[in-house]
Structures are given as C-alpha cells and as structure tokens.
Amino acid sequence: GLAFGLLLVPLMAEWGRLVAGRRVGALVGLFTAVSQTLIWLSQEVHNQYDVALSFTVLANILIIHACKREKTRWLWLAYALAVALTAHGHYFGIFTILTHAVYVWLQPQRWAKLREWLAAAGVAGLLFLPWPLITLSALASEHLVANLRAALATFLLDVGNSLTVGAPFAWPLARWLLLVAFALLVRGWFWLKQQQPAWAWALAAWMGGATWALYLLRFRREIFNDYYLAIIAPGWWLLIAIGIVALWQQRRTWLAMGGLALLLGANLLSIGNYYSKPDEYQRYLGYRSVVTEIANAAEPGDLLLLHAPDPAFEYYLRNLALPRVRQPEDFGVADSIIEAELANLASSYKRIWFVPAKNNAVDPTDVVPRWLDYHLLHELDVSLQKLQLQAFRTQSGLADVLRPLNRPLGNWLTLEGYFWLVNGRSPQTNLVLSPGDNLTVTLVWQATQPPPADWTVFVHLIGADGQMVAQQDGIPLFGTRPTSSWQPGEQLIDRYELTIAADAPAQTAQLFVGMYDPVTGERQVFGGEETAVSLGMVQIRP
C-alpha cells in the first residue's frame, strides 16, 4: 500500500502538468502528498484504493499521449493494462471508463480515436473478466444488501469532508473549509473548460457520475464508508489546484494564498490528529498484537477460529504455525449447522482462540460468539487496540487450567473446580484487585443426579468486616439451566461476573461460592458441614 501511495504523488504531478501546466502539476502533487485521506489509504491493508488511484492516474496520463500521437498501439495496450489494474485494485475504479469515454469523444479526431479506445477498453474488460466471475457467487448472495435511507445533503457533506481534510479534522470547521474547497474546485472547472474543455467535461462526468452512483448504492448497501468516494480524489485535487493557480494568474493573490494555506494547514492538522490520537482516528485494528499474544501462549491442541473472511488478518497470520478454520464457512449457513460444527471443533481441540468480528455479514446473529460464550470456559478475554481476543478451554482442556476442589453437594452434584480472570486475564500470583476491576469466576459442576429443587448459585466477596464487597447470585448458566434440569454425568461450565466498587477501601476479602433455595433462603451443604466453599483470599488495593 505504501509503495502505491508514494507512487501516486509523482503520477498526480505529471497528470496535472499535462492537463494544466507545471504550476498545477507541482501544486496537485503537493496536495496529494499531504492529503490525510490519501495518506491513510496508503497505510490501510483492508482495501486497495491506493492501487486503483495510482493506475487511474496512470491511465489518465496514457490516454493523453495516445490521443496526441499517430502510432499508438503500445500506448493503448499499456492503457488497457492500467485500466484493468485499476478495476482489479477496486471495482469502483470502473468509473474511470466514463471519464475516458467523454475525453475521447471530445477529441478532434473523434472517430479514429474512439475506435482505438473501444478496442483498448475491450482488452481491459477481458483482463478484468476473471474477477467478476470469481466473485459472482458472493455478489449473488446479496449478503451486503439492505434497504436504507440516505440523505443527499448529509452524504455530500460526509464524503466532501473525507476528500478535503479527512475524519481527524473537527467537523464544524470542516464544513466551512469544504465550502472553500468547493469554491476553488468550481473556479478550477470553469478555467479548465476554457483551456481544456475535453478534460473539464470528462472530470465532470467522472466525479458527478461516481458521486451519484455511490449515493444510489448507499440505499442498498448494508456497509458504507465515506472514503468509498476517494476514487475521485485525483479529480477533486486537480480542480482545486487549477482553481488556486487561476486565481493567482488573475492577480487575486490573497485569495489564492489563503485557499492554499487553509487546505494545507487543515490537512497537516488532520495528519497530526491522526498520528497523535491513534485510538480515535487510526484504523490500526491490532492484528499484530493479537498474533503476538497467540504466538506467545500457543500450545499443541490449540485452534484459531476465524469469524469472518479477512485477508488483512490472514496476512498477519502467515507465520503462525497454528491450525485455523473459519465459522461460518460461507454466507447463509443455518444456525444449527454452525453449532454442530462448533461442537465438533470443541471435541477435537483443547483450546480455541477467537477474535469476534463486529457487524459480521457472514454471522449476522452472532451464533459463533454466543455458542462459545455459553459452552466453554473463558481463559482470556482482552481488548488489543480495536480487536477483542478470546481464548476458550474445551472440556478436554479444562484440567490444564482448572483449580480443583471436588466438593460434593449432597448426592446430587460436585463442584469440581473453578477458574478466575481479573479484567479478562488469569492472575499469575495471589488475587489482587483494585476499585473498578472486573472479577470473572467460572465454576465447573458435575451432576450426579437432578437436585430436588431449583437452587440459586451465589458468588460473594466478603470483606474483613463481614460486609459484602461484590456479589452475583443467579440460576446457573445465565438463567438457562435450573438445577432440576441437570442430567447425571453432565458437566456444566457456569460463569459469574463481579465488579469492585470504585470507592471500595483497601482490605482483605474472601471469596465464597455455594447454592441456596430461593424460596426459603436455606443454603445447601457441601461435604455435610459447609454452607459455602471458600475460593481464597483477595487483596483489594486502591
């Protein structure tokens, strides 16, 4: 991505020079170099807009030379390859064809050049054809189709802001700056219409057609981002650069310098926010941190479960020697099939690593994270940048982490052991908590026979003064498995969450678990004598 982002700068400068002279070329190259949105796109591994943009501008340069010369076979072949690579970089790049159709139509040798261009466009189409054939099944599944409402004014403001200064720039100021940019763009278009009418109308068709098409697409697409229209960024910045140079040539020096200073300053400020406030503005998700965490803890018997097709994640996983599968495997898989596949995986591995995907079109109802959360033991649950990394122990892997207890409760069940997490991680030493910390306690029960009543589980953290520090009481497994439903030989993984109050004083507390009758309040007895089992001492330190 970075290589194509860097390549775009000289390509834009050369295109600007060919269209409107050296001053425009230098200025549009400068705008390309400092555009926050273009910088971000060159660092973004999820898409290949920078590839599409670079080959779009290269195609623009090649078509200028092809329309000026007589012997142009190799130029047209190079042009066809550039257009095909534009579309392969991103299919929104096909709007460049509209630009070139208008440009060729307005050439003095219209019919001769039109025949040549149509032949080159046909070659580009053949080179691009394998891609839509490969992706036809995904497109036909309509997995991203939705019926949405899109306000035109809001759409234009959002994409205009993205093109001009990017997301890290304060929105109220960005709105006024967008007016400045648009005024310069309009001035540049009218100047270009006088000097290079073919390019003026070609850019109008390109930018207007792409904007309108993507606005209509907004109604039918479940996922839509403002930067989708970055595909017209070359035309946007070219016209703005022409507008500034036109004002300068008309001796409206202060207007030209003012517009230039505002746009450069705003983008530099936006870049500063982008790098200095990464949690707010950078789209670095945390793949490297996730892979490092897994690699440092991976053991034989581990599996990495992928939740969505993500080529960027696959890139970071390329050196991780760990078996991995994806669930669901495709769009539209029935929930029951997904659950059966997960159960099969859980029976085959001791630990499952998992990174849940948000707004996952492949698993829109979150069948996978719900199944893992309900059936397996949480060994890890942490946020790494903008990703959530989880590790789950299956029944065959419980013995590796479980703290054994083996405390029978009558003839009905046994508390086999427990496991705890502090803020999503397993403590390596004695349990020490701070105000605001989250304590996750997982209990593992083994049923001998169904208890005679539906008992409530309690997990209580009791201070040295006998007062309750934190607690959770409830029917096992999030209220879904009352004890009367337990079957002989069944093992149940039962999780509870406690939060230490923000004003909790420093003290030594003790963690107790047990069961009681919710009607009478009578506690059940472990081993014939204890009404609660101690899981150990807890230090609370502000």
N, C-alpha and C positions, 0 to 999 in steps of 0.2 A: 504494500500500500504506500509506504513512504517513498519508494522509488518513483511511482507514477505521480504522486503528489508533487515531488520535486520537478519531474519532467513537465508537468503542466505549466509551470512558470515560464520557461523559455518558449514553449509552444504558444501560450497566450500572447506573449510579447511579439512573436513572429506573425501570428494571425492579425493582431492589432496593427502592426506595421504595414502588412499587405493591404488591409482594408482602409486605414485612415492615416497612415504616416508614422514616422518614428516616435514622435511625442506620445501619440496614443499608444503605440506598442510598449514603450517604456512604462507608461502610467498603468496600463492594464496588467502588465507583468507585476508591477508593484502591488496593485490591489489583490492579485491572485496570491502573492506571497504572504500577505498579512490578513487575508480573509479568515476569520475564525472558523467559519463553517467548512471551508476547504481544507484548513489545517486539520480539523477534527476528522473529516472524511478520509484523509490520507493516513490517519492513525487507527481507523476503525476497521476491525477484521471481519465484522459481520457482513459487510456489503463491499461491492467493488465499484462504487461510484467514481472513485479516482481513476480507475481503468477506463470506464465509459467516458469520462470527461476528457481524458488525455487523447483517446482515439477519436472522439468527436472533433476536437480542435485540430488534430492531425488531418482528419477527413476534410475539414473546412479549408485548411491550407492547400491540400492536394487538389481540391476541386477548383480553386482559384487558378492554379497553374494549368490544370487540364483544360480549362475554358479559354485560356490565353494562347495556347500553343496548337500547332497543327499536328505534329506527330506525338500522340499522347497515349499509345497503347499501354505502356508500362505505368504511366501515371494513373490511368483508370484502373488497372489491376491493383496497384497499391491502394488506391481509393477504395476499391471493393473490399480489400482485406481490412482496411481501417474501419469501414462501416460495420463489417461483420464482427470485428473485435469490440466495437462499441456496443453492439447489441448483446454480445456474449458477456461483456462487463456488467451490463444491467439492461434489462429489456425496455426500460424507459428510454434508453438511448435510441430507439427506433424513431423518435420524433425528429432526429437529425435528418432523416429522409425527407420529411416535409420541408425543412429548410432548403435543402439542395434542389428539390423539385422546383420551388419558386425561383431560386437563384438561377438555375439553368434556363427556365422559361423566359427570364428577362434578359438573357444574353443576346447580343446582336446576331450571332449565328445560331439562332434558337433551334432549328430543326436538326441540324447536324450534331450539335452538342447534346440535344435531347436524346437522339438515338444512342449516342455513345454512353450517356449517363444511364439510360434504361438498361443497356447491356451490363454495365458495371453494377447497377443495383440488383440485377438478376443474379449475377455471380455472388454478390454479398448475401442475397437471400438463400442461395444454395449452401453457402458456407455456414449460415446460421441455422438452417433447417434441422440439423440433428438435435439442437437444444429443445425446441418446442415438442419434437417427437418424444424425447426422453421424459419431459415434464408433463406430458399430456394427461397422464392419469391423475397427477396431483392437482392440476388445474380443473379437471373434470369433477373432482371430488367436492369442489366448492367449499373447502374447509375454511376459507377466509371470507366467505360471502356473508354479508349481513345487510339488513335494511335499516339504514341510519339517516339522520337528518344532518345536513351540513349547511351552515350559514355562510353565504358567499363573502360577506364583509369580513367575518372572523377568519375565514380560510385565507383570504388575500393578505390580511394583516399578519397572520401567523407565518405564512411562507415568505412574505416580504421581509419580515424581521429576521427569519432564518437566513435569507440570502444576504442581507445587508450587514448585520452585526453578529448573528448567532444567538443562541439561547443564553449565554452568560451575561448578556447586557441587560441592564434594568429596563423593564418593559415600558413604563411611562415615557422615558426619554427615547426609547427605541421607536416609539410611534412617531415622534416628531422628526427623528432622524430619517425614518422611512420616507417622510414627505420630501425631505431634502434630496434623498437618493432618487426618488421617483421624478422630481422636477429636473434633475440633471439627466436622467435617462430619457425623458421626453425631449429635452433640448438636444441631446445627442442624436436621437432618432430623426428629428427634423433636419439637423445638419447633414446626417448621413443620407437622407432622402434626396438632398440636393446634390451631393457629391457622388454617392454610390447607391443609386436607387435599388439596384438588384439586391444588395445586402440589406438595405433598410426594410424592404418588404419580406425578404427571406427571414430576417430576425423577428419581424412582427408575426409571421406565420408560425415560426418555431416556438417563440415564447408564448404567444397567445394560444396556439393550439395545444401545447403541452399543459399550460395552466388550466384551460377549460377541460381537457380530457381528464386530468387528475382530480379536478373538482368533481366531475361526474363520477369518477371512480370512488371518491370519498363516500358516496351514498351507499355503495355496495361492498365496501371492504371493511372487515372487522378490525383490522390493524392498519393505522395510517399515521405517518410521521411527517412533520413539517419539512424535513430535509429531503423528502422524495422529489421536490421540485428543484433540488440542487442541480439537476441535469441541465437546467437552462442558465446556470451561473455564468458560463462564458459569455453568453449574450448580454446578461444583466450588467456585468462589469465592463464589457466593451462599450456599451452605450453610455454608461456613466462616465467612463474615461473620455469618450468623444465629447460628451456634454461639457466637461471641465475644460478640455482643450479649446472647444468652440468659444466658450466664454472668455478664455484667455486671449484668443485671437481677436475677439471683438473689444479688447481692452477693458473688459469687465473683470479686472484683475482681482479685486477683493472678493467678488462672488466666487471666482474660480478657486482662489486660495482658501477661502472659507469653507467651501464644499469639500475640497481635498483634505483640509485639516480635520474637519468634523468626521469624515469617513475613516481616515487613517487613525485618528485618536480613538474613536469608538471601537474599532476593531482591535487596537492594541490593548485597550482597557478590557475588552471582552476576552482576549487571549490571556491577560493577566488573571482575570477571574477564573478562567478555565484551568489554569495551572495551579493557582493558589488556593482554590476551593474545590478540590477533586471530588469530595463527597457530594457536592451539589451539582456540579456541571460535567465532570468527566464521565464518559461511558465505559471506563475500565470496570469490568464486572468482577474480576477477581479470579479468573481461571488459573493463573499461575499459583496463587496462594492455595487454591483448592487442591491442585495437583501435588504441590509440595506437601501439604498436610497428609494427603492419602499416601504418598510415596514414603513418608517417614514412619507411618504406622502400619502399612500393609503387611499382611501375613498370608501364608498358604491357607486356602479355604475362603479367601475374600473374593467378592464380586463387586464390580462397579455397575450400578444400574443407571442407565441414562433415561431421561424422562422425555426428551424431545430431540428431533434431528437438529444438530447444531455443529456445523463444520468448524466454527471457531474453537469450540470445546475439543473437538477431535484433534485439532492441530496441537493443542497443549498436551493432549493425552498420548501423543505419538510415541513417547519414550517410556511410558508407564507400563511395566510388564504385569498387567492385571487383567483377568478375563472381564469382558464387559458385554452387556446386552442392553437393548432398549425396550421399554414397555411404556405404552402400547407400541407395537411394531409398525403400525400404519394407522391411517385415519379410519374412523368409523368402526373400530373393533368393539364388540359388545362387552359390557362391564363384566359379565360372568366369565368370559374367555380371559380377560385381563387378570381377574382374580385367580383363576385356575393356573395361569402361567406364573403368577407371583408365588402361589403356594408351592408350585414345583421348584422354583428357584430357591425358596426358603428351605426346602428339604434337601437341597443339593449343596448349599454353602453354609459356612458358619457365621459369616458377617457380610452384610450388604451395605456398600457405600452408595449414597444417593444425594443428588442435587436437584431439588424440586424446581420445576420451571413455572414461572408465573404466566398467567394468561395463555396457557398451553392449548393450542388449537387441536393437537393430537389427543390430549386428555382433558377435554373441557370441563368435566365434572370432578377432576382430581381423584380418580379412582385409585391410582397408584399411591400417592402420599397418604390417603385415608387408610388403605389396606395395611401399609407398613406401620403406620402410627398405631393402629388398633391391635395388630397381631404380634409385633416384635418388640424387643427391648431396645430402648433408646440408649446407645452407648456414647453418642456425640450429637450435639445439635447447636452449631455455632454459625454466626454470620461472618463471612470473609468478604470484605468490601460489599458488593451488592448481591452476593450469592449466599445461599444457605447450604451448608454442608452437614449432612446427617450420616450417622453410622448406626446400623441396627444389628443386634445379635439375634440369630435364629435359635431355635430350641437346641440344635446340636452345638451351638457356640456359647450357650449360657454358662456352662461350667467354667469357662475361661475368665469370666468377669464377676460372676455372682458371689456375693459374700454369704456363705452358708449359715443357716440357722437350724433347719429341720425341727421346727417346733410344732408338735401336733396340737390341734384344737379338737378335743374330744375324739370321737371315732369318725369324724366327718371329713376333715381336711388337715393339710400340713402346710405351714409357712416354710417353704424350702429355703428361701434366702431373699436378699434384697440387693439393690444397686442404687447409687445416688449420683446425681450430677449437680454441680454448682455453676449456674449460668451456662449450662449446656456442656460443661466439661467435667470429667471424672477427677476429683481431687486426688493428688498423689500422696498427700500426707494426712494429718488429722483434719477433721472437718472444721474449717474456719469460714465464717460468714460475716458480711458487712451489711449495714442497713441498705435495703433496696435489692439485695441479692435474691435470686430465684433458686430454690432447692427442689430438685426433681427426685422423688423417691419412687422406685419401682419395686413392687412386691411380686414374688413368684409363688403361686399357690398350687398345691397338688390335691385334687379332690379324691377322697376315698369313697364317700357315698354322699348323696344330696343331703345337706343340712335340713333340719325340720322346719326352718323358718328363713325368711329373707333378712339376713343380717347386714348391718351397715359397717363398712370399714372406716376406721379413723386413723389419721396420721397427725400426731400432736407434738409440737415442740414446746416443752415446758421449761420455764426459767427457774433459776435457783430459788426464787421466792414462791414457787408453785403456780405462778401466773402463766397463762397461755401466751406464748410469743408468736406462734403461727400454727395454722391447722388447716386440714381439709378432711371432711367426712363425706362419704358417698357410697352409693351402690357400686359394686365392682365394675371395672371396665367402662367407665364413663356413664354409668347408669344403665348399661345394656345387658348385664349378666347378673341378675339377682342370684344369691347363693343357692336358692332352691332349684335353679336350673343347671347346676353343676353336675356333670356326669362322672361316674367312677373312672379313675385313671386320667382324667382330663387335667392338663396343665394350663394355668391362666397367668398371663403377664398383665399386671394391674398397676397403673401409673397415677401418681398424685403430685400436685404442684403446690409448693408453699412459697410465700414471699415474705421476706423480713421487712417489717415496717421501717419507713425512713427515719423515724425517731426512736428506734429501738436502742436501749442503753447497752453498754458493754456488760457482758455477763457470760456465765457458763450455763448452757441449757442442755436438756436431754431429750432425745427423740424417741417417742413411743408409738407403737402401732398395735392395732387389735381390732376386734369386732364387738358390736353390741346390738341388742334387739331395739329397733327404732320405736317400738310401741312402749316397752317398759323401761328402756334405757339400761337394762341389765347387760353388763359386759360378759362376753364369753371367756372361758378359762382355758389357758394354754398349759398343757402338761399337768393339769389337775390343781394348779395353785396360782398361776399368774393371770391377771386380767388384762395385761398389756406386756408387750415384748419390747425391751429397750434395744434400739439400734446403735446406741453410743452417745457420747458426749459431743456437744457442739460449742465451739467458741464463737461468740459474737463480738466483733471489734469494730467500733465506728471508724 
